[in-house]
Amino acid sequence: MPFPKTQSATDMMTQAPSEVTPRQLKELHIKTDVVVKKPGSAN
């Protein structure tokens, strides 16, 4: 069943996609790590 979306592919009923709050991440035991690569490094 297709769901109506706007031209920007957002769902007006659920406001998806949206940002995830730190509380939601903690509730689901999800941790994000940001890896900063230095220019010229192999990986």
CHARMM-style PDB file with segment names, atoms N, HN, CA, C and O in Angstrom:
ATOM      1  N   MET     1       0.844  -1.169   0.000  1.00  0.00      PROA
ATOM      2  CA  MET     1       0.000   0.000   0.000  1.00  0.00      PROA
ATOM      3  C   MET     1       0.896   1.242   0.000  1.00  0.00      PROA
ATOM      4  O   MET     1       1.693   1.418   0.922  1.00  0.00      PROA
ATOM      5  N   PRO     2       0.785   2.076  -0.982  1.00  0.00      PROA
ATOM      6  CA  PRO     2       1.618   3.275  -1.031  1.00  0.00      PROA
ATOM      7  C   PRO     2       1.157   4.323  -0.016  1.00  0.00      PROA
ATOM      8  O   PRO     2      -0.028   4.441   0.295  1.00  0.00      PROA
ATOM      9  N   PHE     3       2.107   5.056   0.474  1.00  0.00      PROA
ATOM     10  HN  PHE     3       3.070   4.960   0.221  1.00  0.00      PROA
ATOM     11  CA  PHE     3       1.806   6.117   1.418  1.00  0.00      PROA
ATOM     12  C   PHE     3       2.079   7.458   0.756  1.00  0.00      PROA
ATOM     13  O   PHE     3       3.103   7.615   0.091  1.00  0.00      PROA
ATOM     14  N   PRO     4       1.197   8.420   0.921  1.00  0.00      PROA
ATOM     15  CA  PRO     4       1.413   9.722   0.284  1.00  0.00      PROA
ATOM     16  C   PRO     4       2.623  10.437   0.879  1.00  0.00      PROA
ATOM     17  O   PRO     4       2.813  10.476   2.095  1.00  0.00      PROA
ATOM     18  N   LYS     5       3.414  10.987   0.007  1.00  0.00      PROA
ATOM     19  HN  LYS     5       3.259  10.956  -0.981  1.00  0.00      PROA
ATOM     20  CA  LYS     5       4.592  11.739   0.415  1.00  0.00      PROA
ATOM     21  C   LYS     5       4.588  13.072  -0.332  1.00  0.00      PROA
ATOM     22  O   LYS     5       3.921  13.222  -1.355  1.00  0.00      PROA
ATOM     23  N   THR     6       5.325  14.014   0.185  1.00  0.00      PROA
ATOM     24  HN  THR     6       5.867  13.892   1.017  1.00  0.00      PROA
ATOM     25  CA  THR     6       5.464  15.296  -0.494  1.00  0.00      PROA
ATOM     26  C   THR     6       6.575  15.181  -1.534  1.00  0.00      PROA
ATOM     27  O   THR     6       7.203  14.129  -1.659  1.00  0.00      PROA
ATOM     28  N   GLN     7       6.818  16.245  -2.271  1.00  0.00      PROA
ATOM     29  HN  GLN     7       6.308  17.100  -2.170  1.00  0.00      PROA
ATOM     30  CA  GLN     7       7.885  16.226  -3.272  1.00  0.00      PROA
ATOM     31  C   GLN     7       9.256  16.004  -2.646  1.00  0.00      PROA
ATOM     32  O   GLN     7      10.165  15.509  -3.313  1.00  0.00      PROA
ATOM     33  N   SER     8       9.415  16.354  -1.397  1.00  0.00      PROA
ATOM     34  HN  SER     8       8.677  16.756  -0.855  1.00  0.00      PROA
ATOM     35  CA  SER     8      10.700  16.140  -0.725  1.00  0.00      PROA
ATOM     36  C   SER     8      10.756  14.777  -0.031  1.00  0.00      PROA
ATOM     37  O   SER     8      11.663  14.531   0.764  1.00  0.00      PROA
ATOM     38  N   ALA     9       9.807  13.893  -0.318  1.00  0.00      PROA
ATOM     39  HN  ALA     9       9.070  14.093  -0.965  1.00  0.00      PROA
ATOM     40  CA  ALA     9       9.744  12.519   0.213  1.00  0.00      PROA
ATOM     41  C   ALA     9       9.534  12.474   1.719  1.00  0.00      PROA
ATOM     42  O   ALA     9      10.015  11.556   2.385  1.00  0.00      PROA
ATOM     43  N   THR    10       8.825  13.450   2.258  1.00  0.00      PROA
ATOM     44  HN  THR    10       8.435  14.195   1.718  1.00  0.00      PROA
ATOM     45  CA  THR    10       8.510  13.417   3.682  1.00  0.00      PROA
ATOM     46  C   THR    10       7.079  12.946   3.879  1.00  0.00      PROA
ATOM     47  O   THR    10       6.210  13.191   3.043  1.00  0.00      PROA
ATOM     48  N   ASP    11       6.849  12.276   4.984  1.00  0.00      PROA
ATOM     49  HN  ASP    11       7.555  12.077   5.663  1.00  0.00      PROA
ATOM     50  CA  ASP    11       5.528  11.774   5.332  1.00  0.00      PROA
ATOM     51  C   ASP    11       4.876  12.788   6.263  1.00  0.00      PROA
ATOM     52  O   ASP    11       5.372  13.022   7.365  1.00  0.00      PROA
ATOM     53  N   MET    12       3.786  13.383   5.841  1.00  0.00      PROA
ATOM     54  HN  MET    12       3.383  13.193   4.946  1.00  0.00      PROA
ATOM     55  CA  MET    12       3.136  14.429   6.624  1.00  0.00      PROA
ATOM     56  C   MET    12       2.456  13.890   7.886  1.00  0.00      PROA
ATOM     57  O   MET    12       2.251  14.639   8.842  1.00  0.00      PROA
ATOM     58  N   MET    13       2.105  12.608   7.901  1.00  0.00      PROA
ATOM     59  HN  MET    13       2.271  11.999   7.125  1.00  0.00      PROA
ATOM     60  CA  MET    13       1.443  12.030   9.074  1.00  0.00      PROA
ATOM     61  C   MET    13       2.432  11.772  10.217  1.00  0.00      PROA
ATOM     62  O   MET    13       2.131  12.048  11.378  1.00  0.00      PROA
ATOM     63  N   THR    14       3.598  11.248   9.882  1.00  0.00      PROA
ATOM     64  HN  THR    14       3.842  11.023   8.939  1.00  0.00      PROA
ATOM     65  CA  THR    14       4.566  10.885  10.918  1.00  0.00      PROA
ATOM     66  C   THR    14       5.759  11.820  10.981  1.00  0.00      PROA
ATOM     67  O   THR    14       6.625  11.672  11.843  1.00  0.00      PROA
ATOM     68  N   GLN    15       5.810  12.789  10.066  1.00  0.00      PROA
ATOM     69  HN  GLN    15       5.107  12.910   9.365  1.00  0.00      PROA
ATOM     70  CA  GLN    15       6.924  13.730   9.981  1.00  0.00      PROA
ATOM     71  C   GLN    15       8.252  13.013   9.709  1.00  0.00      PROA
ATOM     72  O   GLN    15       9.315  13.500  10.093  1.00  0.00      PROA
ATOM     73  N   ALA    16       8.183  11.863   9.049  1.00  0.00      PROA
ATOM     74  HN  ALA    16       7.319  11.468   8.737  1.00  0.00      PROA
ATOM     75  CA  ALA    16       9.395  11.103   8.713  1.00  0.00      PROA
ATOM     76  C   ALA    16       9.934  11.562   7.376  1.00  0.00      PROA
ATOM     77  O   ALA    16       9.136  11.971   6.532  1.00  0.00      PROA
ATOM     78  N   PRO    17      11.194  11.523   7.129  1.00  0.00      PROA
ATOM     79  CA  PRO    17      12.249  11.238   8.104  1.00  0.00      PROA
ATOM     80  C   PRO    17      12.482  12.431   9.019  1.00  0.00      PROA
ATOM     81  O   PRO    17      12.273  13.581   8.634  1.00  0.00      PROA
ATOM     82  N   SER    18      12.914  12.136  10.222  1.00  0.00      PROA
ATOM     83  HN  SER    18      13.083  11.201  10.535  1.00  0.00      PROA
ATOM     84  CA  SER    18      13.194  13.201  11.186  1.00  0.00      PROA
ATOM     85  C   SER    18      14.446  12.848  11.980  1.00  0.00      PROA
ATOM     86  O   SER    18      14.971  11.740  11.872  1.00  0.00      PROA
ATOM     87  N   GLU    19      14.909  13.789  12.766  1.00  0.00      PROA
ATOM     88  HN  GLU    19      14.482  14.689  12.854  1.00  0.00      PROA
ATOM     89  CA  GLU    19      16.103  13.575  13.575  1.00  0.00      PROA
ATOM     90  C   GLU    19      15.787  12.642  14.740  1.00  0.00      PROA
ATOM     91  O   GLU    19      14.655  12.584  15.222  1.00  0.00      PROA
ATOM     92  N   VAL    20      16.792  11.927  15.173  1.00  0.00      PROA
ATOM     93  HN  VAL    20      17.712  11.974  14.782  1.00  0.00      PROA
ATOM     94  CA  VAL    20      16.659  11.023  16.312  1.00  0.00      PROA
ATOM     95  C   VAL    20      17.243  11.722  17.530  1.00  0.00      PROA
ATOM     96  O   VAL    20      18.336  12.284  17.471  1.00  0.00      PROA
ATOM     97  N   THR    21      16.511  11.681  18.627  1.00  0.00      PROA
ATOM     98  HN  THR    21      15.623  11.224  18.675  1.00  0.00      PROA
ATOM     99  CA  THR    21      16.988  12.334  19.845  1.00  0.00      PROA
ATOM    100  C   THR    21      17.956  11.416  20.594  1.00  0.00      PROA
ATOM    101  O   THR    21      17.893  10.196  20.443  1.00  0.00      PROA
ATOM    102  N   PRO    22      18.843  11.990  21.394  1.00  0.00      PROA
ATOM    103  CA  PRO    22      19.734  11.161  22.209  1.00  0.00      PROA
ATOM    104  C   PRO    22      18.959  10.191  23.107  1.00  0.00      PROA
ATOM    105  O   PRO    22      19.421   9.079  23.362  1.00  0.00      PROA
ATOM    106  N   ARG    23      17.810  10.600  23.575  1.00  0.00      PROA
ATOM    107  HN  ARG    23      17.435  11.504  23.368  1.00  0.00      PROA
ATOM    108  CA  ARG    23      16.996   9.725  24.430  1.00  0.00      PROA
ATOM    109  C   ARG    23      16.526   8.489  23.657  1.00  0.00      PROA
ATOM    110  O   ARG    23      16.536   7.380  24.191  1.00  0.00      PROA
ATOM    111  N   GLN    24      16.115   8.683  22.398  1.00  0.00      PROA
ATOM    112  HN  GLN    24      16.107   9.583  21.964  1.00  0.00      PROA
ATOM    113  CA  GLN    24      15.687   7.549  21.584  1.00  0.00      PROA
ATOM    114  C   GLN    24      16.843   6.588  21.332  1.00  0.00      PROA
ATOM    115  O   GLN    24      16.666   5.371  21.383  1.00  0.00      PROA
ATOM    116  N   LEU    25      18.026   7.133  21.061  1.00  0.00      PROA
ATOM    117  HN  LEU    25      18.170   8.122  21.020  1.00  0.00      PROA
ATOM    118  CA  LEU    25      19.197   6.283  20.847  1.00  0.00      PROA
ATOM    119  C   LEU    25      19.523   5.482  22.106  1.00  0.00      PROA
ATOM    120  O   LEU    25      19.825   4.291  22.026  1.00  0.00      PROA
ATOM    121  N   LYS    26      19.462   6.131  23.264  1.00  0.00      PROA
ATOM    122  HN  LYS    26      19.216   7.098  23.330  1.00  0.00      PROA
ATOM    123  CA  LYS    26      19.756   5.447  24.523  1.00  0.00      PROA
ATOM    124  C   LYS    26      18.730   4.349  24.794  1.00  0.00      PROA
ATOM    125  O   LYS    26      19.085   3.259  25.243  1.00  0.00      PROA
ATOM    126  N   GLU    27      17.471   4.636  24.523  1.00  0.00      PROA
ATOM    127  HN  GLU    27      17.183   5.521  24.159  1.00  0.00      PROA
ATOM    128  CA  GLU    27      16.398   3.664  24.745  1.00  0.00      PROA
ATOM    129  C   GLU    27      16.612   2.398  23.921  1.00  0.00      PROA
ATOM    130  O   GLU    27      16.289   1.298  24.371  1.00  0.00      PROA
ATOM    131  N   LEU    28      17.153   2.551  22.722  1.00  0.00      PROA
ATOM    132  HN  LEU    28      17.415   3.444  22.356  1.00  0.00      PROA
ATOM    133  CA  LEU    28      17.374   1.415  21.827  1.00  0.00      PROA
ATOM    134  C   LEU    28      18.795   0.864  21.918  1.00  0.00      PROA
ATOM    135  O   LEU    28      19.172  -0.026  21.156  1.00  0.00      PROA
ATOM    136  N   HSD    29      19.586   1.405  22.861  1.00  0.00      PROA
ATOM    137  HN  HSD    29      19.279   2.128  23.480  1.00  0.00      PROA
ATOM    138  CA  HSD    29      20.976   0.968  23.064  1.00  0.00      PROA
ATOM    139  C   HSD    29      21.791   1.101  21.784  1.00  0.00      PROA
ATOM    140  O   HSD    29      22.502   0.177  21.388  1.00  0.00      PROA
ATOM    141  N   ILE    30      21.680   2.264  21.139  1.00  0.00      PROA
ATOM    142  HN  ILE    30      21.103   3.015  21.461  1.00  0.00      PROA
ATOM    143  CA  ILE    30      22.424   2.549  19.917  1.00  0.00      PROA
ATOM    144  C   ILE    30      23.444   3.638  20.218  1.00  0.00      PROA
ATOM    145  O   ILE    30      23.113   4.682  20.780  1.00  0.00      PROA
ATOM    146  N   LYS    31      24.686   3.376  19.834  1.00  0.00      PROA
ATOM    147  HN  LYS    31      24.954   2.528  19.377  1.00  0.00      PROA
ATOM    148  CA  LYS    31      25.753   4.359  20.026  1.00  0.00      PROA
ATOM    149  C   LYS    31      26.335   4.691  18.661  1.00  0.00      PROA
ATOM    150  O   LYS    31      26.624   3.797  17.866  1.00  0.00      PROA
ATOM    151  N   THR    32      26.503   5.965  18.398  1.00  0.00      PROA
ATOM    152  HN  THR    32      26.269   6.691  19.044  1.00  0.00      PROA
ATOM    153  CA  THR    32      27.106   6.371  17.140  1.00  0.00      PROA
ATOM    154  C   THR    32      28.499   6.913  17.410  1.00  0.00      PROA
ATOM    155  O   THR    32      28.722   7.646  18.373  1.00  0.00      PROA
ATOM    156  N   ASP    33      29.425   6.542  16.546  1.00  0.00      PROA
ATOM    157  HN  ASP    33      29.243   5.947  15.764  1.00  0.00      PROA
ATOM    158  CA  ASP    33      30.794   7.037  16.632  1.00  0.00      PROA
ATOM    159  C   ASP    33      31.115   7.766  15.346  1.00  0.00      PROA
ATOM    160  O   ASP    33      30.831   7.279  14.252  1.00  0.00      PROA
ATOM    161  N   VAL    34      31.704   8.924  15.485  1.00  0.00      PROA
ATOM    162  HN  VAL    34      31.935   9.320  16.374  1.00  0.00      PROA
ATOM    163  CA  VAL    34      32.124   9.695  14.321  1.00  0.00      PROA
ATOM    164  C   VAL    34      33.624   9.486  14.159  1.00  0.00      PROA
ATOM    165  O   VAL    34      34.409   9.792  15.058  1.00  0.00      PROA
ATOM    166  N   VAL    35      34.007   8.962  13.004  1.00  0.00      PROA
ATOM    167  HN  VAL    35      33.370   8.714  12.274  1.00  0.00      PROA
ATOM    168  CA  VAL    35      35.416   8.733  12.717  1.00  0.00      PROA
ATOM    169  C   VAL    35      35.877   9.814  11.755  1.00  0.00      PROA
ATOM    170  O   VAL    35      35.341   9.955  10.656  1.00  0.00      PROA
ATOM    171  N   VAL    36      36.869  10.568  12.177  1.00  0.00      PROA
ATOM    172  HN  VAL    36      37.305  10.453  13.070  1.00  0.00      PROA
ATOM    173  CA  VAL    36      37.409  11.634  11.342  1.00  0.00      PROA
ATOM    174  C   VAL    36      38.676  11.114  10.680  1.00  0.00      PROA
ATOM    175  O   VAL    36      39.650  10.774  11.352  1.00  0.00      PROA
ATOM    176  N   LYS    37      38.647  11.059   9.347  1.00  0.00      PROA
ATOM    177  HN  LYS    37      37.856  11.335   8.802  1.00  0.00      PROA
ATOM    178  CA  LYS    37      39.813  10.587   8.610  1.00  0.00      PROA
ATOM    179  C   LYS    37      40.725  11.764   8.307  1.00  0.00      PROA
ATOM    180  O   LYS    37      40.273  12.840   7.917  1.00  0.00      PROA
ATOM    181  N   LYS    38      42.008  11.536   8.495  1.00  0.00      PROA
ATOM    182  HN  LYS    38      42.375  10.662   8.813  1.00  0.00      PROA
ATOM    183  CA  LYS    38      42.992  12.567   8.200  1.00  0.00      PROA
ATOM    184  C   LYS    38      43.366  12.488   6.724  1.00  0.00      PROA
ATOM    185  O   LYS    38      43.491  11.390   6.183  1.00  0.00      PROA
ATOM    186  N   PRO    39      43.546  13.618   6.070  1.00  0.00      PROA
ATOM    187  CA  PRO    39      43.950  13.598   4.661  1.00  0.00      PROA
ATOM    188  C   PRO    39      45.258  12.831   4.480  1.00  0.00      PROA
ATOM    189  O   PRO    39      46.211  13.017   5.237  1.00  0.00      PROA
ATOM    190  N   GLY    40      45.290  11.969   3.466  1.00  0.00      PROA
ATOM    191  HN  GLY    40      44.516  11.818   2.851  1.00  0.00      PROA
ATOM    192  CA  GLY    40      46.491  11.206   3.166  1.00  0.00      PROA
ATOM    193  C   GLY    40      46.604   9.895   3.915  1.00  0.00      PROA
ATOM    194  O   GLY    40      47.555   9.148   3.687  1.00  0.00      PROA
ATOM    195  N   SER    41      45.660   9.585   4.811  1.00  0.00      PROA
ATOM    196  HN  SER    41      44.887  10.192   4.997  1.00  0.00      PROA
ATOM    197  CA  SER    41      45.723   8.310   5.526  1.00  0.00      PROA
ATOM    198  C   SER    41      45.205   7.189   4.632  1.00  0.00      PROA
ATOM    199  O   SER    41      44.401   7.431   3.732  1.00  0.00      PROA
ATOM    200  N   ALA    42      45.667   5.958   4.880  1.00  0.00      PROA
ATOM    201  HN  ALA    42      46.320   5.761   5.611  1.00  0.00      PROA
ATOM    202  CA  ALA    42      45.328   4.808   4.032  1.00  0.00      PROA
ATOM    203  C   ALA    42      43.836   4.482   4.097  1.00  0.00      PROA
ATOM    204  O   ALA    42      43.202   4.294   3.058  1.00  0.00      PROA
ATOM    205  N   ASN    43      43.279   4.413   5.281  1.00  0.00      PROA
ATOM    206  HN  ASN    43      43.794   4.565   6.124  1.00  0.00      PROA
ATOM    207  CA  ASN    43      41.855   4.065   5.408  1.00  0.00      PROA
ATOM    208  C   ASN    43      41.193   5.085   6.235  1.00  0.00      PROA
ATOM    209  OT1 ASN    43      39.989   4.998   6.477  1.00  0.00      PROA
TER     210      ASN     43
END
